[in-house]
Amino acid sequence: MTTTLTQGMIQEAADYIRSKSNVTPKLGLILGSGLGVLAEHIDDAVSIAYQDIPYFPQSTVEGHAGEMLIGTVQGTSVVLMKGRFHMYEGYGPELTAFPVRVMKALGVSKLLVTNAAGGINTSYEPGDLMLISDHINMTGRNPLAGPNDPELGPRFPDMSEAYSRKLREIAKQVAYEKDIPLQEGVYVGLLGPSYETPAEIRMFRTLGADAVGMSTVSEVIVARHAGIEVLGISCISNMAAGILDQPLSHEEVIETTDRVREKFLNLVLGIIPKL
């Protein structure tokens, strides 16, 4: 079922957030499973529970705290989502990406999305960080389906540079300066919540995917529709089905993201001031 999210709803959510903080954020951050540690580095943070923000869905997944924070990181004004929403929780793609619309209304012009992903590229290892160069939307859903409001964005938005080349170059430079190994590859987004079969992973590898997950693509499509530049980083939390002779689990995802938290923090805190 498609939920029609109007400008009025977007504005009502943004107005509520503005009533809690006088910071005008320029950078939006969406943190994936187990990657919410960045929230500890926001100065003068104001925390708002998702349940208090008009029209916001609720995050139901372990590793997703369910709160928005507004403040500054390294002198940059930010709005940060500690935890996100997924279509497998029962939300439509336009609702999972609703916070991006609200970020735009708050003043955000750049978005950093992070996620935990399974490694498809066999040269990757759990704990690697991967810069997202592009994505393949295999969810079968698009958040822009339905009537288009031209004030929010064009009917047919260009996706030839979904992930900003300029922002990726900044990330690579920071990684080089800090001596942080950084992979770069294509993320394939699936509906979930079941993990992929080994046959599906072989298919995605043939299609050119390097990592797989159950988020991000709807948020990025909406961000580009709204004219927001995007930088994406995946934490390779496990190798995808069929690569290693072991079952997959969400516990492994959380365990790996916790193990790489310092590397992740070091990279992201180095990137933010340069965005």
BELLINRA-V793311 format. One record per backbone hydrogen bond with DSSP energy under -1.0 kcal/mol. NH is the residue of the N-H (numbers start at 0). CO is the residue of the C=O. If there is no record, write none. Layout:
BEGIN
<<NH | CO> <NH | CO>>
END
This chain:
BEGIN
<<9 | 5> <10 | 6> <11 | 7> <12 | 8> <13 | 9> <14 | 10> <15 | 11> <16 | 12> <17 | 13> <18 | 14> <19 | 16> <25 | 76> <26 | 76> <27 | 109> <28 | 78> <29 | 111> <30 | 80> <33 | 62> <34 | 31> <37 | 34> <38 | 35> <39 | 36> <40 | 37> <41 | 38> <42 | 71> <45 | 69> <47 | 67> <49 | 65> <51 | 48> <52 | 49> <55 | 52> <63 | 60> <65 | 81> <66 | 81> <67 | 47> <68 | 79> <69 | 45> <70 | 77> <71 | 42> <72 | 75> <75 | 72> <77 | 70> <78 | 26> <79 | 68> <80 | 28> <81 | 66> <82 | 80> <88 | 85> <89 | 86> <95 | 91> <96 | 92> <99 | 96> <100 | 96> <101 | 97> <102 | 98> <103 | 99> <104 | 100> <105 | 101> <107 | 102> <108 | 25> <109 | 25> <110 | 228> <111 | 27> <112 | 230> <113 | 29> <114 | 232> <116 | 234> <117 | 211> <118 | 237> <119 | 209> <120 | 209> <123 | 120> <126 | 235> <127 | 124> <129 | 233> <130 | 182> <131 | 231> <132 | 184> <135 | 186> <137 | 135> <137 | 188> <144 | 141> <151 | 148> <152 | 148> <161 | 158> <163 | 229> <167 | 163> <168 | 164> <169 | 165> <170 | 166> <171 | 167> <172 | 168> <173 | 169> <174 | 170> <175 | 171> <176 | 172> <177 | 173> <179 | 174> <182 | 128> <184 | 130> <186 | 133> <187 | 210> <188 | 135> <189 | 212> <200 | 196> <201 | 197> <202 | 198> <203 | 199> <204 | 200> <205 | 201> <206 | 202> <208 | 203> <209 | 185> <210 | 185> <211 | 117> <212 | 187> <216 | 214> <219 | 215> <220 | 216> <221 | 217> <222 | 218> <223 | 219> <224 | 220> <225 | 221> <226 | 223> <227 | 222> <228 | 108> <230 | 110> <232 | 112> <233 | 129> <234 | 114> <235 | 127> <236 | 116> <236 | 234> <239 | 118> <242 | 239> <245 | 243> <252 | 248> <253 | 249> <254 | 250> <255 | 251> <256 | 252> <257 | 253> <258 | 254> <259 | 255> <263 | 259> <264 | 260> <265 | 261> <266 | 262> <267 | 263> <268 | 264> <270 | 266> <271 | 267> <273 | 270> <274 | 271>>
END
